[in-house]
């Protein structure tokens, strides 16, 4: 039974509206999915957005934790699920995706409450897994991926996308008291989280301490550039899983990957990897070009049937041992 038959048309339409409002790149790629897959993908996105909003829009950390605790109880069947959570649960059941993916997502969002200071690469990558790699696992079910060996590649794509987000949003996150750039990487170039976090003084925000320091910003840009290079390796490894995706949804996933990868490449090209210039976004013509490039790659099997030994950076899964979908060794 399809999602539209089980859930109200209004709920599905609302989920698509959330996707259109907050996930333009994903919405553009989703146009290549079948109607049923597009509906299910929209519900997955709306569920993930709900989890984010319950934390970000709460007046304090205690309320946010309580909100997410209610969703967790709904996932466990300890209280009646609200309509969107119920729809998400039915998608996960129908597509044989463990609900632990949703619970790990909430663990990631819970770690965002209050000030965030990421210590090292391991902490960063485990965070990226929880808030984005899990979405890759959810989407594997939606698009009909059945090979267990493909799951690590889906996780890689989530890691690459989240690393791109983190590099793009350094300034915006700093304004919220969050710094995801590892302290170990910053310390190696003489920087710290405190130099990036915006402070409050007399009710007004104070810009990051290094905003006017061009030499320090160059060192910060080096850290961001290194992480974007890590993301490039994630995208490369994700590419090796594309052959496991059925033909039609493969086009959508490749387009989404190309669109997101282009954000990071644009940050490197146009901004020299300096994230304090402002948020890097793709203009409409750039999105259209990336969409066309992604579609062309999807239609050219040689682009995603490639020798796994070519151009791959070292895998990152050693940092993720014990998490769902990650190879044991």
C-alpha positions in Angstrom: 0.0 0.0 0.0 1.5 3.4 -1.0 2.1 6.3 1.3 -0.7 8.3 -0.3 -3.1 5.5 0.4 -2.2 5.3 4.1 -1.7 8.9 4.9 -3.6 12.0 4.2 -2.9 13.9 1.0 -2.5 17.0 3.2 0.3 15.4 5.2 2.2 14.4 2.1 1.6 17.8 0.5 2.9 19.5 3.7 6.0 17.3 3.6 6.7 18.4 0.0 6.2 22.1 1.1 8.8 21.6 3.9 11.2 20.1 1.4 10.7 22.9 -1.1 11.1 25.6 1.6 14.2 24.2 3.3 15.9 21.8 0.9 16.1 23.3 -2.6 18.9 21.1 -3.8 17.1 18.0 -2.6 13.8 19.1 -4.0 15.4 19.7 -7.4 16.9 16.2 -7.4 13.7 14.7 -6.1 11.9 15.7 -9.3 13.7 12.7 -10.9 12.1 10.2 -8.4 8.9 8.2 -9.0 5.9 9.7 -7.4 5.9 7.2 -4.6 9.6 7.6 -3.9 9.3 11.4 -4.0 6.4 11.3 -1.5 8.4 9.0 0.8 11.5 11.1 0.5 9.5 14.2 1.3 8.2 12.5 4.5 11.7 11.5 5.5 13.0 15.1 5.0 10.0 16.5 6.9 10.6 14.2 9.8 14.3 15.1 9.9 13.3 18.8 9.8 10.8 18.3 12.6 13.5 16.8 14.8 15.8 19.8 14.0 13.0 22.4 14.6 11.9 20.8 17.9 15.5 21.5 19.2 16.3 24.7 17.4 13.0 26.5 18.1 12.7 25.5 21.7 13.2 28.3 24.3 15.9 26.4 26.2 17.9 23.2 26.1 15.6 21.5 28.7 12.5 22.0 26.6 14.4 20.9 23.4 15.4 17.7 25.2 11.9 17.1 26.4 10.5 17.6 22.9 12.9 15.1 21.4 12.1 12.7 24.3 8.5 12.8 23.2 9.4 11.9 19.6 11.6 9.1 20.9 8.7 7.7 22.9 6.6 7.8 19.8 9.2 5.9 17.9 9.3 3.2 20.6 5.5 3.0 20.7 5.3 4.3 24.2 2.9 7.1 23.2 0.7 7.7 20.2 2.7 9.1 17.2 1.8 12.4 15.8 0.8 12.1 12.1 4.2 13.0 10.6 6.0 10.6 12.9 3.5 7.9 12.2 4.0 8.4 8.4 7.7 8.2 8.8 7.4 5.0 10.9 5.3 3.4 8.2 7.9 4.3 5.5 10.7 2.8 7.6 8.7 -0.4 8.2 7.7 -0.7 4.6 11.3 -0.2 3.4 12.8 -2.3 6.2 14.9 0.5 7.6 15.6 0.1 11.4 14.1 3.0 13.4 17.6 3.3 15.1 18.5 5.5 12.2 15.9 8.1 13.5 17.1 7.6 17.1 20.7 8.2 16.1 19.5 11.4 14.2 18.0 12.6 17.5 21.2 11.8 19.4 23.0 14.1 16.9 20.5 16.9 17.3 20.7 16.5 21.1 24.4 17.0 20.9 23.7 20.4 19.3 21.9 21.8 22.4 23.8 24.6 24.1 27.3 25.6 23.1 29.0 23.1 20.7 32.8 22.6 20.7 34.0 19.6 18.6 37.2 18.2 19.9 38.7 16.2 17.0 38.0 14.4 13.7 36.4 11.4 15.4 33.9 13.5 17.2 33.2 15.5 14.1 32.6 12.4 11.9 30.4 10.7 14.5 28.3 13.8 14.6 28.1 13.9 10.8 27.0 10.3 10.8 24.2 11.0 13.2 22.7 14.0 11.5 23.4 13.0 7.9 24.8 9.5 7.4 21.6 8.2 9.0 19.6 10.1 6.4 21.6 8.2 3.7 20.5 5.0 5.4 16.9 6.0 5.4 17.0 7.0 1.8 18.5 3.7 0.8 15.3 2.1 1.8 13.2 4.7 0.0 15.0 4.3 -3.3 15.2 0.5 -3.3 18.8 -0.2 -2.4 19.0 -3.8 -1.2 22.7 -4.5 -1.1 24.2 -4.3 2.4 27.6 -3.5 0.9 26.1 -0.2 -0.5 25.2 1.2 2.9 28.8 2.5 3.7 28.7 4.4 0.5 25.4 6.0 1.5 26.9 7.0 4.8 29.9 8.5 2.9 27.5 10.7 0.9 25.9 11.9 4.1 29.3 12.6 5.6 30.3 14.6 2.5 27.1 16.6 2.5 27.3 17.4 6.2 31.0 18.4 6.0 30.0 20.7 3.2 27.3 22.2 5.4 29.7 22.7 8.3 32.3 24.4 6.1 29.7 26.7 4.5 28.1 27.6 7.8 31.0 28.4 10.0 30.0 32.0 10.6 26.3 31.3 11.0 27.0 28.5 13.5 29.4 30.7 15.4 26.5 33.1 15.9 24.7 30.3 17.7 27.6 29.4 19.9 28.5 26.4 17.9 31.8 25.4 16.3 32.1 22.1 14.5 35.6 22.7 13.2 37.7 20.3 15.3 39.7 22.0 18.1 42.7 19.8 17.2 42.8 21.2 13.6 42.3 24.8 14.8 45.1 24.4 17.4 47.4 23.1 14.8 47.3 26.5 13.1 47.2 28.6 16.2 43.5 29.2 16.4 40.7 28.2 18.9 37.0 27.9 19.1 36.9 31.1 21.2 38.3 33.1 18.3 35.3 32.0 16.2 32.4 32.1 18.6 30.5 35.4 18.6 30.1 36.9 22.0 27.4 39.1 23.6 28.2 42.5 25.0 25.6 44.9 26.3 22.8 43.0 24.5 24.7 43.2 21.1 26.6 40.5 19.3 30.3 41.0 19.0 31.9 39.7 15.8 34.4 36.8 15.9 37.7 37.9 17.2 39.5 37.1 14.0 37.0 38.8 11.6 39.4 41.6 10.8 42.6 39.6 11.1 43.4 38.6 7.5 46.4 36.4 8.4 44.3 34.5 11.0 41.5 34.2 8.4 43.9 32.7 6.0 44.8 30.0 8.5 41.1 29.4 9.2 40.5 29.1 5.5 43.3 26.4 5.4 41.4 24.4 8.0 38.2 24.7 6.1 39.9 23.8 2.8 41.3 20.7 4.4 37.9 19.6 5.6 36.5 20.3 2.1 39.2 18.0 0.8 38.0 15.3 3.3 34.5 15.9 1.9 35.8 15.3 -1.6 37.0 11.9 -0.5 33.6 11.2 0.9 31.9 12.1 -2.4 34.4 9.9 -4.2 33.7 6.9 -2.1 29.9 7.5 -2.3 30.3 7.4 -6.1 31.3 3.7 -5.8 27.9 2.8 -4.5 25.9 4.4 -7.3 25.8 1.2 -9.3 23.8 -0.4 -6.4 20.9 2.1 -6.9 18.1 1.3 -9.3 18.3 3.3 -12.5 15.7 6.0 -11.9 16.5 7.0 -8.4 20.2 6.8 -9.2 19.8 9.9 -11.3 18.2 11.8 -8.4 21.0 10.8 -6.0 23.8 11.7 -8.4 22.2 15.0 -9.1 21.8 15.7 -5.3 25.5 14.7 -4.8 26.7 17.0 -7.6 24.6 19.9 -6.4 25.9 19.6 -2.8 29.5 19.0 -3.9 29.4 22.1 -6.0 28.6 24.2 -2.9 31.9 23.2 -1.4 33.8 23.7 -4.7 32.2 27.1 -5.0 33.4 28.0 -1.5 36.9 27.0 -2.5 36.9 28.7 -5.9 35.1 32.0 -5.2 36.0 32.5 -1.5 39.4 30.8 -1.2 37.7 28.6 1.4 37.3 31.6 3.8 33.9 31.0 5.5 33.6 34.5 7.0 32.7 36.1 3.7 29.2 34.9 4.2 27.1 31.9 3.3 28.0 30.3 0.0 24.9 29.5 -2.0 24.5 28.4 -5.6 22.7 30.9 -7.8 19.8 29.7 -9.9 22.0 29.4 -13.1 24.6 27.5 -11.0 22.0 25.1 -9.7 20.7 24.6 -13.2 24.2 23.9 -14.5 25.0 21.5 -11.7 21.7 19.8 -12.3 22.5 19.3 -15.9 26.0 18.0 -15.1 24.6 15.5 -12.6 22.0 14.3 -15.0 24.6 13.8 -17.7 26.8 11.8 -15.3 23.8 9.7 -14.3 23.2 8.8 -18.0 26.9 7.9 -18.5 27.6 4.5 -16.8 31.3 5.0 -17.1 31.1 8.0 -14.7 29.9 5.8 -11.8 31.2 2.4 -12.8 34.8 3.1 -12.0 37.8 1.3 -10.6 37.5 1.6 -6.8 41.3 2.0 -6.6 41.2 5.3 -8.6 41.4 8.6 -6.8 40.2 7.5 -3.4 41.3 9.1 -0.2 41.6 6.9 2.9 38.3 5.7 4.3 36.9 7.3 7.5 34.9 4.5 8.8 37.4 3.6 11.6 35.9 6.7 13.4 32.4 5.2 13.1 32.8 1.7 14.3 29.8 0.3 16.1 27.3 2.5 14.3 24.6 1.1 12.0 25.6 0.4 8.4 29.4 0.8 9.1 31.6 -2.2 8.3 33.0 -3.9 11.4 36.6 -3.7 10.1 
